[in-house]
Amino acid sequence: MKSFFKNSLTAVFALLSLTTALASSHREAPLIADDPLADNTDLYAFRSPDNPNTVTIIANYVPLQLPQGGPNYYFFGEGIRYEIHIDNNAATAGDDIIYRFTFKNVFEDPTTFFSIRLGLRNNRTTYRLERSMDGGVNFETLVTDGRVPPPNIGKRSIESGVGLSTTYEALVQRAILNLPSGEKIYCGPADDPFFVDLGGVFDLGDLPRQSGSAVDGVACKNTSSICIQVPISMLLKAGAPSAPTSILDGDYVIGVWASASRQAMRTLRKYGRVETSGQWVQISRLGMPLTNEAVIPIGYKDYWNALSPYAEISDTLLDGFFYNPELALYMDDSLFGGAVPAMSKLRIQRNALGAFDFGNGQDGLFALKGSAAVAGTALDESVFGGLLLPGPGKPRSVDLWPIFHTGVPNVAPYQLATGKNGNPLAAGKPFINNFLPNGGDMLRLNMAVPVTPRNSPDFSPLGIINAAVLGLTAAPYNTNTNIEFIPNMDGFPNGRRLEDDVTRIELQAVSGVALAAIGLWYDDFDGSNPVTQRLLNVLTYTTGVESNDVPFKTTFPYLALPHAGDGDCGGPEANLSGSPENALIGFTGANARLVASTTESKVYAANYPNPFKDATTIRFIVDKTTDVQISVFDHSGKLIEMLLDQQYDAGTYETRFEGAQLPAGLYFVKIMTNGGKDVQVLKMAKQ
């Protein structure tokens, strides 16, 4: 078997298939790539940080939207059922709650090629919202003519008198509905909140890039978002207590997934007319991020999209891709690890505790099946042993498969190694319970877990992994085995917050970090300190892109406004304070822009890294002697620091901005030259 895996031709195909992975759900399967209006891109479910008695669910569709993508901008499609499905009771088959959105597009002025002109819009999009509380048997209409804001085309289209004479924020606020039934709704364009270095991924797994210059491939892209905020009381299963019995109360677990469906028959008539008929067919779905990208191989992606999570109970065809995930091949030096050097920090356990091999094709914990060692644990045959130890050669059936298919129960061995005294099968420190064994791939969220404030110094985009680290290493959490709130227990994979770095978390999970958390340590553990170099390697691994390109809002719908077609994402802009014929435009890097000038001198500027954590360097190039003043402001326009103010001869210079003490968010670098006649502004993000 190993000789087969090491065959060079197989390695080439394996590396090529990696390039289809890790793009969230943006164009993830062959068929849905031809139907972007129905393509799920991301799904989020989290307790609302400013309204913790509610849960916010965000389902995004239509991938990689260019803000300047006119004249036919992006919109929700007609003839598509966009649905958010909620399962709250393992004792009932299928969905318990369904929200169904259907959209209608109208051309208000077909005599123009502009999308907005003199107060009229092409397309004007509205929606109908229906809700079922009995799994789809009956639906009631909640909204009949909901507003959808237009694309954020630019200031003239949105703000001027020849456009809509408003602001984009006002359009968003007018589109938010507070329903008598208790929900809050927003449907419309938004900044795509997903972040990842797509270019690095597609370059044969160069993640993080060996050059050290990571680029967020989803930066400056928009998406079409359906956002609902629902009181927790409406999401509870029948018979659940009105207040949770603990912060890990199993009665408060819900499963969430989203889908898009079309009618089976589509007929093209003359003059662009389209008719649809027949049964509704699911053509896209999404639950856990990256499933159909990083786990399911390309030959099965369309098949996966057509399944419901509940069909995965009996349809076990795809289970093997979780038992032996392809990505694990690149985290094993005996297989293809050496072919993907960027992931060298990610290595799975081949000899955990000197006895257990979790390499692909190995047995993992299967040797313990039916033994006294697993009696009373989740691995007991009378409990979940039949699911979690299904057979030999399926090593990741105990960690990756349940994370994606059932959620994780608060039952030994799925507790932190804290208090286990070296026995990974013993009871330890509880830190997660989102177990809902009803169906397959969903986001599972325990609504009883408290919210970690987004402005807390303890907040981390590493979610449950950060909670596990604190529970293993930090007092007071590692001094007892009580159920207590650990910061970021409300993070992925316990639901998914907008800020969660899911690409990094899932790569760490494939490399065995969940196994290590419960006491199945990495191979270099010598019996004393489990915080070994291999564990540190996994915990410090980064893809190079760790946050969104713009800050999120602190209130519903939490998503940032969509990028504007006339903004920075549409290309560099000239400063036309002088005569247009003297304006100069150009750039020398991803974040570099040339100051427009009415004089003979020119200044190029850029900062790196961007985003930054502790500090960033601003490099500027002048071609003639000129004065240069550089200042840093926060997003409200408050001056943070005057970095320099002096004259420079022609040449290349750098100045460093120390920002470790600043909160995460958006900041601006203002560069003035030629006595203040020329002004350039760079946007930078603090992680």
N, C-alpha and C positions, 0 to 999 in steps of 0.2 A: 504493500500500500504506500509506504513512504517513497519507494522508488518511483511510483506513479506520480505522486504529488510533486516530486522534485524534477520531473520531466520538464525540460525547458519550454516546450511548446505549451504545456498546461499552465506554466507560470505566466506566460505572455497573455493567455486568455483570461487568467485570473486577474491580472493587473488591468486589462482592458475593461473587465466588468466592474472593477472598482470605480471607474470613471463615471458610472451611472449612479453612484451612491452619494449620500450626504448632501443632497440639495433640498432638504426638507421635502415637500411634495410638489416642487415646481417642475412641471413637465416630466413626471417620473415614470410614466408608462407609455408604450408606443401609441396605443389608440387614443388615450386622453390628450396626448400632445397635439393631436389634430383637432381638438375641441376645447380650446383654452377657457371659453366662457363657463364650462362645466367642471373645470379642474380645481379640486380642493388643493390649497397650498399649505395651510397651517390650521391647527385647532388649539385653542387655549381654554382652560377651565381653572378658576381660582376664586377663593374668597375675596370679595372686593375690599381692597385695603382701606378705603375711606367709608365703607358701609358694610362691615363684616357680618351683618345678618343676612347678606345676600351673596350669591355666587354669580360671577360674570363668566359668560361663555362667548368666545369669539371664534367664528368660522370664516376663514379667508378663502377667496376664490380668485381666479384669473391671474396667473403668475407673471412676474417680471414686467410690470407695466412701465413703460417709459413716460415720464411726465410730459415730454414734448411730443408725444405720439399722435399728433394730428395729421390730417383733419378728422380721421375716424378714431376718436378716443375710446377708451375701454369702458365697459359697462356690464351690468348683469344681463344675462341672456334671457330672451323670451323662450317659452316652451320648455323650461327647465324647472324641476322641483328641487330647490335647495332646502335641505332638511337637517335639523339638529335633533339627535336622538338621545334620550336619557333613560338609563336603566337604574332603578333604585331598589330592586327586590330580586334576589337570586331565586326565590321560590316561584316567580312568574316567568313564563317563557317570553322572550323578546323584549321589545321596548315597553316602557311604562308611560313615557311622555314624549311627544313629538312636536316640534315647531316646524311648520312648513311655510316657506316663502316662495312666492311666484312674482315675477316682475313683468312690467309692461313698458315699452319704449315708444315715445311719440315724437315725431319731427314737428316742431312748431313753426318752422320757417324753411321749407324745402327750396326756397329761391336763392339761398346763399351757400357758399362752401364753408363759412364759419360755423363753429359749434355754438357760439353765443354772439348775438348781435341785437342791440336795442331792446334788451329785456327778454328776448325770446331764446329758447334753448333747443338744440338738436344734439343728442336725444334728451328729452325730459323723461326721466325714469320714475315710476311709482311701483309700489308693491302691495300685495295682499298677504296677510299673515293669518294662518290658521293654526290652531293648537288642538292636539288630542291628548286627553288624560287617561285613555284606556288602550294604549298601544296601537293606535291607528284605526280602531273600529269606527270611531266617531270623531269628527272635527268640528270645532266651533270657530267662527271668524272673529278675530280680534282687531284687525286693521284692514280696511278696504282700499285706501288710497294713500299709503305712506309715502313721504317725500324721500327722495334720494338726491343728495347734492350733486351738481355737475362735476366734471373733471376740473381740477385746479389749473386752468389753462394759463392764467397770468393776470397781472393787475388790471390791464385794460378790459379784459373780458369779465372779471369779477367785480372790480371796484369802481371803474369809471362810469360816466354817464352814458357812454355808448355800449356798455355792457350791462351788468346787473345792479350796479350802484349799491354794493354792499361789501362785506368782508367775508372771507372764506370761513372764519370762525363763526360768524353769524349764521351762515348757511348750515354749518354742522349743528349748531345749537337748535335751530329751527327744525332740523330733521330728527332730533331726539324726542321720542314719545314716552310719556309716562301713562301706562295703561291702567284703566280702572281695575283690571284683574291683578295688578301688582307688579307686572314686569316693566322694565325700561328697555327701549329698543333704539338701535341706530343701525341703519344700512347706508353704506356709501363708501366713497374712496378714502383711503388712508395710506400713510407711509407703511411699507411692508416691514413688520416688526422683526422678521427673521433676520439673523445675521450669521454669515459664514463666508469663508474664502472659497467661493466656487471655483475660481480659476486654479487655485492650488489643488483642490480635490481632483479636478478633471485632468490635471497635468500628472497623471499616473501616481496619484496619492501623495503629492508633495504638500503635506499638511502636518505641521506648519511648513511654509516654504523654506527651503534650505538657503535661499537668498536672504531671508530675514525680513522681507518686505511683504507682509500680509495685506490683502485687499478684501474688503467686504464686498462680495459679488452681488449682494442684494441692496447695497447702499444706493440711494437716489432712485429706487424703484418703488412703485405704488402697488396696491392691491385693492380688491373689492371686498369689503368687510361686512359681515352680519354679526352684530353684537347684541346680546341680550343679558339683562341683569335680572335675576329671579330671586325672590325671598327664599331662604333655606327652608322655611316651613312648607313651601309649595313643592319642594323637591324631595321631601322625606317620603319614605314608603309608608303605607298604611300600618298603623300600630307602633311606629317608632316614637320614642319619648320626645316630648316637646323641647326638652333640654338634654344634651348629651350626658351620659353617665360618666364619661371621661373624655379626654382630648383624643382618644383613639377608639371611640365608640363605633363598633362595626355597623350599627344601624344607620349611621350617617354617611355611609359610602355610596357614591353614585358612579356610574360609568357613562361616559359621554363620547359620542362619535358623530361625525357629520358626513353627508353624502350629497350627490347630485344625480338626478335621474332624468331621462328623456323617454318620450314615447317611442315604441319600437319602429314605427313606419314614418319615413320622412320623404315627402314628394316635392320635387322642384317644379314649379310652374313657370309660365312665361313672365317676363318683366320682374324677376326677382321674387316672386311670390312663393312662399314655402308653406306646405300643409303637413301637419303631423297627426298621427292616429295610432291606435293600438295600445297595448299594455305599457305601463311605465316600467322602464328597465334601469337599474342602478348602473352607472358607468364610472363613478368615482366615489371613493370614500376615504376617510381619514380618522384615525384615533390617536395612537401613539405616533409622535414624529419619527420620521426616518424609517418606518417599517418597510414600506414598499420601495424604499431607495437603498437602504444599507443592508437589509436582510433578505428580501425577496429577490431572486435573480431575474434578469430581464425576460427570460422565457415564460415566467409565471406572473408578471406584473399585471397584465390585463385580467388574468384569472382572479388575482387577489382583489382587484378593484370591483369586480362583479359580485363578490361574496359579501354577505352580511357577517358581522362578528359572531352572530348566533349560529351560522352555518359552520363555523370553525370548530364547534363542539364535536360534530360527527365527521366533518371533512378534515382529516388529519394529513392531507397531502403535503401541506406546507410546514408542518411541525419540524421536519428535519432541518430546515434552514435556521431554526432557533437552537436546536440541539447541537448543531455543528455550524456555526455562523461563518460565512465566508471571510468576514473581516478578521476573525481570529487567526486565519492563515497568515496574515501579515503581522501578527503579534507573537509569532513562534519561530525562533531561529532555526528549528529543525525543518521548517517548511519554507515559507516565503518571507520571513522576517527581514532577511538581509536585502531583499529586493525593494523594500519600502523604508529607506533610512529615516525619513521624516518621522515615522512612528516608532523610532527605536526605544522611546521611553515606555511604550505600552507592550508589556510582556505578560502572558497568562501563566497561571500556575501549572507546571508540569510535575511538580513533586511537593505539593502542599503538605506540610507536617510530615514529610518523608514518606507519604503513603498514597496521595490522591493526585491523579493526573487528569487535568481538564483540557488537554490538547484535543483538537478535532480527531474524532474516531476513537478516543479513549473512553474509559468507563466512569470517570468522575467519582461519584459516591455510590455507584451501583453495587459495589461489593458489600455495602451495608444493608442492602434490601432484605427485609424480613428478620434482621438480627435484633438482639436485645438492645444494641446501642441506639437504635432509632425508636424504640418503644415509647409511645406517648408523645412523640414529636410529629411534626407535619409530614415527615418521611415514613411514618408508620403506615403499613399497608391498610390498616383499618381507618386511617385518617385520609391523607392525600397521597400515600405512597404509590398508588397506581398511576397517578398523574405525574408525580415528581421524580419517580425512579422507574420509568416505563420499560427500560431494558438496557443491555450493554451497548457501548458505542455511542451513547447519547449524553455526553458529559455536561452540557449546559441546560439540561432539563430541570436542574435544581435552582438556577438563578435567572438566566435570560428568558426562558420559556414562561415562568410564572410572572415575571415583571411585565411581559407584554400580553399575557393571555388570561391571567386570573387576578392580578394584583398580589400583594404580599401580605400574609396574615401576621398578626401579632402572636405567633406561636413559635416555640423553639423548632428549628434552630434559627428562625428569621428574627433574631434579636442581636444587638451589638455584643461584641466579645467582652465588654465590660461586665465583670462579675461572673464570668464563665470559668475562671480558674484553669484556662488552657484547654477546656473541652468544648469544641465548637458546637456540639449537639445539645449542650446544656442551656437552661434558661439564662438570659442575660438582660441587657438594658433595652426596653422597648423603644422603638423609634419610628415605626411605620405600621400602619394597618389600613390598607386600601383594598382588602380582599373582597372580590365580588366574582365568584366563579360561575358567571352566567354569560357565556359567549366568549369571544376571543378578544381581538385587538380593540381596545378602548382606552381613553384617558380615564383613569380611576382616581377619584378625589374623595378623601375623607373630610367632610364639611365640618367636623368637630374640631379639627386642628386649628389653633389660633393663627392669626395673621402675623407675619414678620413685617413690621413697618418698613416701607421702602426707603425712608430716610434714616433708618437705624444703622449705626456702625457695624452691627452684626449681620446686616443683610448681605446675602451672597448669591450670585447667579448659579452657584453649584448646587443649590437645592438640597436634596436629601444627602448628597455626598458631604456637603459642608456640615449638616446636622450629625452625620455619622462620625466625622472627624472630631467634632466638639464632644460628642458623647463618649468617645474613646480616649480623648487626651486632655480635656479641659475641665477643671473644677468649676462648679460643683457637679456637673453632669456625670463625670466619670467616677464619682465617689459613692454612687448608689445604683440600684437597679429599679428604681421607682419609675412609674410613668410620669414624666414631666415634660413641659414644653422646652424643646431645644430649638434655637433659631433656625429657620429654614426647613423645619419639618413640613411646612406648607408648600414646599417647592417640588419641582419635578424629580422623580416620577409620581409624586403624590399630586395629581393634577399637573398643570403647567402654567407658570406665570410668564408674562411677556418678557421679563428680564432673564429668564432661565437660559443658560448656555447649553441647550440640549445636545448639540453636536458633540461638545466636549464631554458631557456627562455620559452619553451613550457609548462613545469610544472608550471611556474609562470603564464603563460597565462591561463591555465586551472583553476588556483586558483583565477582568476578574476582580474589580474593586469591591463589588458587593460580596463576593466570597470572602475577601480579606476582612471586610467589616464584621462578619459574623464569626471570625476566628480561623478561617482557612487561609493562613498567611502565605505570602509569596515565598518562593523557593529558597531565598537567602535568609530566612528566619532561622536563628540558631537556638531557639528555646528561651531566649531572654527578652530582648526588646523587639516587639513586633514591628516597630516603626523602622523598617529596614530601608536600604537604598532603593530597592525595587518598588516598594510601596511609595516612597517619596517621589520616585520617577513618575509613577502613574498620577499621583496627586498634583504634581507640578506641571504635568503635560498641558499644553495649550495649543489650540489650532492657530493662534495668532490674531484671531478676531473674537473678542470677548464681550462685546456690547453692541447695541444698535447704533446706527449712524446718527440718530437724533434722539433727544430725551423723550420719554413717554409722558403723557399727561397724568396728573394726580387724581383726576375725576373721570367718570364715565364719559366716553367709551375708552379712555386711557390711551388709545392709539394716538400717535402724532398725526398732525395734519398731513395730507398728501403733498408731496413735493410739487412745486409749481413749474409749469412748462417754461416760464421765463426766468426761473431762478438759477442758482448755482448749478443745479443738476442738469440744467438744459445747456450748459456750456459756460465759458467765461464771458463776463459782460464788460463792455467798455465804460469808462467813466467819461461821459460826454459833456463835462462841465465847460470844456473849451469847444473849439470848432470841430465838427465831426470829421473833417478831412485829416485832422491831426491825431485822432484817437487811434491807439495801437492796442491790438489784442493778441494774446499768445500765452502759452504756458510751457513750463519745462519739467513738469512732473504731475503726479496724480492730484496733488493739492496745491500746485503752484499756479499763480495768476500774475499777469503782467499789469502793472499800474498803467492806466491810460494816461497819456501825457500830452500837454500842449507845448512842451518844451523839447529840447533835444535829448535830454537824459531819460533813461528808461531804467526801471527797477523790477526785477523778477523776485518773487518771494514764495516760500513754502515752509511748512513745519513738519517735523517728523519726530517720533511716531505720532500718528493720528488715527484712532484715539490714543490717548496717553494715560498712564497711571500716576506716576510721580512727577515727571518732568517731560518737556518737549523742547526741541531745538528749532529755532527759526533761522533759516538760511535765506540770505538775500544777496542779490547780485546787482551791482550798479555799473553802468557802462561809462559814466562821466561823473565828475565831482558833483556831489549834491548833499544837502542835509537830509538826514533820515531820523524820523521820530517813530518809535514803536511802542504801543500801549496795548494792554489786555483788559477786556471788559467782560462782565458776565452777561447772561442772556437778557437781563433787564436794562442793560446799558450802564451799570455801575462800574466805575474804574477800579480795576483790581491792582494794577501795577504799571508804572511807566518804566519800560525796560531800558530804553536808551533815547538820547536826543543829542545828536552831534553830526558833524560833517564827515563824509566818507569820500575817498578817491575811488576811481574805478577799480572793481575787484569783487571778490566773493567773501562774504562775512557770515558769521553765525552769532546768535545770542541765545542763551538758555533761559527758559521760563520754568521756575520751580513751582509746582502746583499740588504737591502731595497733600497739603492741608485743606484743599478746596473740596467741596462736595461734588459728586458726579453730576455731570450735566454739560450743557452747551456753552462754549466761550468763544470770544471773537478777538482776533488780533488786528488792530488798526495800524496801518503803515502810512505815514504821511511824508511826502517829499516835496522838493521845490517850494519851500516856504509855505507848505500846507495847500498848495494848488492841486496836488494830486493825492488821492486817497485810495488805498486798497484795504479790503477787509478779508481776512481768512477766517473760516469757520473751523473750530476744533472741538473735539469731544473729550471730556475727562471721565475715565471709567471709575 
